[in-house]
Amino acid sequence: MPYYKITMAEAYTTLFYADDDEDDRMFFEEVAQQIGESISLFELGDHMLLKLQNPPPSPSLIFLDLNMPIKDGFEVLAEIKASSSLKHVPVIILSTAGNAETVEKCFNLGASLYVRKTMSIADLKKAVEYVLSINWEKQHITMDSFLYKG
């Protein structure tokens, strides 16, 4: 059975997060609960893509890990940005990888922001709150502003 979990009221889900690491999903869920955001969690990018094609819920923001089995985050990001109904949704990369090539590839594929994972829930909360504070409709994304420096 595929892992898929929704917290709070499904109709009000705003955040989607795909990550194959159970601990990372639990940390993200805890942060979402602390700040009062509804969230849909997915173990695999494929599972998230299926849900994105069959709303509700519909996300206002998508958080995406890169290193996942079956379909990695790069492939999931490319599919989201190729979809006319999804390409407007901001995609925030949340990954342990931080080399320049990986960051640039995500930027070129259309991600909105790149956040390096930390071991601290407090740092993750700060990053998520920062992401939520951005007016994505007016945000001009450049390579200089793409990497979260929190």
Order of alpha helices (4+ residues) and beta strands (2+ residues): beta-beta-alpha-beta-alpha-beta-alpha-beta-alpha-beta-alpha-alpha
